[in-house]
Amino acid sequence: MGNAMKKRVLIAAGGTGGHLFPAQQLYVMLKGEADVLFAGGQLGSSPFFEKEKIPFKEIAARPLKKGFFFAALKGFWQSYKLIRSFKPDLIVGFGSYHVFPILLAAAFFRKKLVLFEANSTLGKVNRLFRPLAAFVAFQFPTVDNGTLVPWLPWKKCQERVKSVEAKKMYGLDPEEKVILVFGGSQGASFLNETAPQAIAEMQEKCQVIHLAGPKDAERVRKEYKKLGIKAVVKPFEKEMAYAYSCADLALCRSGAGTVAELIRSELPSLLVPYPYATDNHQKKNGEYLRDLGAARLIEQKEADSKRLVQELNALMDEREEKKIVLRKTNSETPQRTHLAEIILRML
């Protein structure tokens, strides 16, 4: 399976975009230097996985509820056979129940294991396998006993785009402020419902880029039109660098990838954490950015239209101060060693 002269790396990832996006970026960075194979639960059906470009093996996995043990047993057997045939020199785990059977098989074979944690606290699967890992990497400086790697995204092509150029691409007025609204890979029907009216009531007139997901995009587009707000509404955006460059502030969730990208793009934000995230990790991610002085945070249960208007107005007034904090935090990124470099040294 591939060039016998090259070392072999098995990347274990699945689930939400928060797990799959960094794992796929790592694949791109390693594939020229090693034989790399992807494995995880539900990869074939995931809208976030580039199945046409990346070689992968589907592994059975289920969350800790009815059907877990059967799926874990089946997934372990699939992983056992995969590791025996592929013979990886190193396995990289990106957390979530989608990779539990693979990491269990890795432990059985005593394979060299590297874990990456995107969030500000270790998830259940990473906590479980941490004692067996040769190395633990993370991006938030709130996880103990590991090594910091650069903030996401890791793609080298994620260059900063000039704001004027980005606004031109979207057909927006270069002189008017822009608010970017989006919900991350899990979406945000709550933001789709509340953001248009709140933005309409702000002190300063603003334009909007709103990434509403495929189900709500048309309805949200009509709502902005009814309110007389110039808005670009899309189901999703592949070129997020343009959206970030356009924006003066963001109204969004606080997934690990989102928080990292806000730091990378130095964009002040009002964070509304997804309230049903495992171990409430979105709130913890958001609190990290809020405590730095780089964002405002409000829990969804408190985020009625009136409160959202107050928070957005305050953020607009504070945005220059917050940009300074974000710039300082972002400047630390080049001092961190990339996960791909660490893995290549370990092979």
C-alpha positions in Angstrom: 0.0 0.0 0.0 2.2 2.8 -1.3 6.0 3.3 -1.5 7.7 0.8 0.8 10.6 3.2 1.3 8.4 5.8 3.0 7.2 5.7 6.6 3.5 5.1 7.1 1.1 7.3 9.0 -2.5 6.4 9.9 -4.7 9.5 10.6 -7.7 8.6 12.8 -10.5 11.2 12.6 -14.3 11.5 12.0 -17.4 13.4 13.1 -17.8 17.2 12.9 -15.8 19.6 10.8 -13.9 20.6 13.9 -12.2 17.2 13.9 -12.0 16.6 10.2 -10.8 19.9 8.9 -7.4 19.9 10.8 -7.0 16.2 10.2 -7.3 16.7 6.4 -4.9 19.7 6.5 -2.4 17.4 8.3 -2.9 14.8 5.6 -2.1 17.3 2.9 1.1 18.3 4.7 2.3 14.8 5.3 1.3 13.0 2.0 4.5 14.0 0.1 6.7 12.9 3.0 5.0 9.7 4.1 2.4 7.1 3.0 -0.8 8.4 4.7 -4.1 6.7 5.2 -7.3 8.1 6.8 -9.6 6.0 9.0 -12.6 6.8 11.1 -16.3 6.5 11.6 -18.9 7.7 9.0 -16.3 9.2 6.7 -18.1 8.1 3.6 -21.2 10.0 4.5 -19.6 13.1 6.1 -20.1 16.4 4.2 -16.9 17.6 5.7 -14.6 14.8 4.4 -13.0 15.1 1.0 -13.6 11.4 0.2 -12.7 11.8 -3.5 -9.2 13.1 -2.8 -8.2 11.2 0.3 -7.7 7.4 0.6 -9.6 6.1 3.6 -11.1 3.1 5.5 -14.5 3.3 7.1 -14.5 2.1 10.7 -17.6 1.2 12.7 -18.2 3.5 15.7 -21.0 4.8 17.8 -21.4 7.1 20.8 -21.7 5.7 24.4 -25.3 4.6 24.2 -27.3 1.7 22.8 -25.3 -0.1 20.2 -21.9 1.2 21.4 -20.4 -2.1 22.4 -21.4 -4.0 19.2 -20.1 -1.1 17.1 -16.9 -0.9 19.2 -16.2 -4.6 18.8 -16.8 -4.5 15.1 -14.7 -1.3 14.8 -11.9 -2.9 16.8 -11.8 -5.9 14.5 -11.8 -3.6 11.4 -9.0 -1.5 13.0 -7.1 -4.7 13.9 -7.1 -5.9 10.3 -6.3 -2.4 9.0 -3.3 -1.9 11.3 -2.0 -5.4 10.4 -2.2 -4.8 6.7 -1.1 -1.1 6.5 1.5 -1.4 9.2 1.6 2.3 10.2 4.8 3.5 12.0 2.7 6.1 13.8 -1.0 6.8 14.4 -2.5 10.3 14.9 -5.8 10.6 16.7 -8.1 13.6 16.5 -10.5 12.7 19.3 -14.3 11.8 19.3 -16.0 8.4 19.5 -15.4 8.0 15.8 -11.8 7.0 16.4 -12.2 5.1 19.7 -11.9 1.6 18.0 -8.8 2.6 16.1 -7.0 3.9 19.1 -8.0 0.8 21.0 -6.4 -1.3 18.3 -3.4 1.0 18.3 -3.0 0.3 22.0 -3.3 -3.4 21.4 -0.4 -3.3 18.9 1.5 -0.8 21.0 1.8 1.5 18.1 3.4 5.0 18.5 0.4 7.3 19.2 0.1 11.1 18.8 -3.0 12.9 19.9 -4.3 16.3 18.8 -6.8 18.2 20.9 -8.5 21.2 19.2 -10.5 22.4 22.2 -9.4 24.2 25.4 -10.0 21.0 27.4 -9.3 17.4 26.5 -12.2 15.4 25.2 -13.2 12.0 26.6 -11.4 9.8 24.1 -8.2 11.9 24.3 -8.4 11.8 28.1 -8.7 8.0 27.9 -5.8 7.4 25.6 -3.5 10.2 26.9 -1.5 7.9 29.2 -0.6 5.7 26.1 0.3 8.6 23.8 3.9 9.4 22.9 2.9 13.0 22.3 -0.1 15.3 22.9 -0.5 18.4 20.8 -3.0 21.2 21.4 -3.6 24.8 20.3 -5.0 26.4 23.5 -2.5 27.1 26.2 -4.9 25.7 28.8 -4.2 22.0 28.4 -1.4 20.7 30.7 1.5 18.5 29.8 1.6 18.8 26.0 3.0 20.9 23.3 1.5 23.9 21.6 1.1 23.8 17.8 0.0 26.7 15.6 -3.6 28.0 15.7 -5.9 26.6 13.0 -6.2 26.7 10.0 -2.8 25.1 9.2 -3.1 25.4 5.4 -0.3 27.4 4.0 -2.6 28.9 1.4 -4.6 30.7 4.0 -3.0 34.1 3.2 -4.5 37.3 4.4 -6.7 39.0 1.7 -7.1 42.7 1.5 -10.4 43.9 2.9 -11.2 46.1 -0.2 -10.5 43.2 -2.5 -12.7 40.8 -0.4 -15.6 43.3 -0.2 -15.4 43.7 -4.0 -15.7 40.0 -4.4 -18.9 40.0 -2.3 -20.3 43.1 -4.0 -20.3 45.1 -0.7 -19.8 48.8 -0.1 -16.1 49.3 0.8 -16.9 52.2 3.1 -19.6 50.5 5.2 -19.0 48.2 8.2 -19.5 44.4 7.8 -20.7 41.8 10.3 -19.9 38.2 9.6 -22.5 35.7 11.0 -22.0 32.0 10.9 -22.6 28.9 13.0 -19.7 26.5 12.3 -20.1 22.9 11.0 -23.0 22.1 13.4 -24.9 25.1 12.1 -26.8 27.7 14.2 -30.5 27.9 13.6 -30.6 30.2 16.7 -28.3 32.7 15.0 -30.3 32.5 11.8 -33.4 33.4 13.8 -32.0 36.2 15.9 -29.2 37.9 14.0 -31.1 39.8 11.3 -33.4 41.7 13.7 -30.6 42.4 16.2 -28.3 43.8 13.4 -31.2 45.9 12.1 -31.5 47.6 15.5 -27.8 48.4 16.0 -26.7 52.0 16.4 -24.5 51.9 13.3 -25.8 50.7 9.9 -23.9 47.6 8.8 -23.7 45.2 5.9 -23.8 41.4 6.5 -22.2 38.2 5.3 -24.3 35.4 6.8 -23.5 31.7 6.3 -26.8 30.2 7.2 -26.5 26.5 6.2 -28.4 24.9 3.3 -31.8 24.7 5.0 -32.2 28.3 6.2 -30.3 30.3 3.6 -33.3 31.4 1.5 -35.4 32.3 4.5 -32.6 34.3 6.0 -31.9 36.1 2.7 -35.6 37.2 2.5 -35.5 38.4 6.2 -32.5 40.7 5.5 -34.2 42.0 2.4 -37.4 42.7 4.4 -35.4 44.6 7.0 -33.6 46.7 4.3 -30.1 45.4 5.1 -27.5 44.7 2.4 -26.6 41.1 3.0 -24.7 38.3 1.3 -26.4 35.1 2.5 -24.8 31.8 1.6 -25.3 28.2 2.8 -21.5 28.0 3.5 -18.3 29.5 2.4 -15.3 27.5 1.1 -13.0 30.6 1.0 -13.4 31.8 4.6 -10.2 34.0 4.3 -12.3 36.4 2.1 -15.2 36.4 4.6 -12.9 37.1 7.6 -11.1 39.9 5.6 -14.4 41.6 4.8 -15.6 41.7 8.4 -15.3 44.3 11.1 -16.7 41.9 13.7 -18.2 38.4 13.9 -21.3 37.0 15.6 -20.7 33.2 15.8 -20.4 30.0 17.8 -17.1 29.2 19.6 -16.0 25.8 18.3 -12.2 25.2 18.5 -11.7 25.9 14.8 -13.8 29.1 14.9 -11.9 30.5 17.9 -8.6 29.7 16.3 -9.6 31.3 13.0 -10.8 34.5 14.8 -7.3 34.7 16.3 -5.6 34.1 13.0 -7.7 36.7 11.2 -7.6 39.1 14.2 -11.4 39.6 14.1 -13.3 40.8 17.2 -16.3 38.7 18.0 -19.5 38.2 19.9 -19.5 34.5 20.8 -22.7 32.5 21.5 -21.5 29.0 22.4 -23.4 26.0 21.2 -25.1 24.9 24.4 -25.3 21.2 23.6 -21.5 20.7 22.9 -19.9 17.7 24.6 -18.5 18.7 28.1 -19.7 22.3 27.3 -16.4 22.7 25.4 -17.6 25.6 23.3 -18.3 27.7 26.3 -14.8 26.9 27.6 -13.2 27.8 24.3 -15.1 31.1 24.2 -14.2 31.9 27.8 -10.5 31.7 26.8 -11.0 34.3 24.1 -13.2 36.5 26.3 -10.7 36.3 29.2 -7.9 37.4 26.9 -10.0 40.5 26.2 -10.4 39.6 22.6 -14.1 38.8 22.4 -17.5 39.2 24.2 -19.5 36.1 25.2 -23.1 35.5 25.9 -24.8 32.2 26.6 -27.7 31.3 24.3 -30.3 31.2 27.0 -29.5 34.9 27.7 -29.2 36.0 24.1 -32.6 37.6 23.4 -32.8 40.3 20.7 -32.4 43.2 23.1 -29.2 41.7 24.7 -27.7 40.8 21.3 -28.2 44.5 20.2 -26.4 45.7 23.4 -23.5 43.3 23.0 -23.0 44.1 19.3 -23.1 47.8 19.9 -20.5 47.4 22.7 -18.3 45.2 20.5 -18.4 47.7 17.7 -17.1 50.4 20.1 -14.4 48.1 21.5 -13.2 46.5 18.3 -9.9 48.4 18.0 -8.9 47.4 21.5 -9.8 43.8 20.8 -7.8 43.8 17.6 -4.7 44.8 19.5 -5.1 41.8 21.9 -5.8 39.4 18.9 -2.7 40.7 17.1 -0.5 40.0 20.1 -2.0 36.5 20.5 -1.6 35.8 16.8 2.0 36.9 16.8 2.9 33.9 19.1 1.9 31.4 16.3 5.2 31.4 14.4 7.0 30.5 17.6 5.1 27.2 17.7 6.3 24.0 15.9 3.8 22.6 13.4 2.3 19.2 14.2 3.4 17.9 10.8 7.0 18.7 11.6 6.8 17.0 15.0 5.3 13.9 13.4 8.0 13.7 10.7 10.7 13.9 13.3 9.1 11.1 15.2 9.0 8.7 12.2 
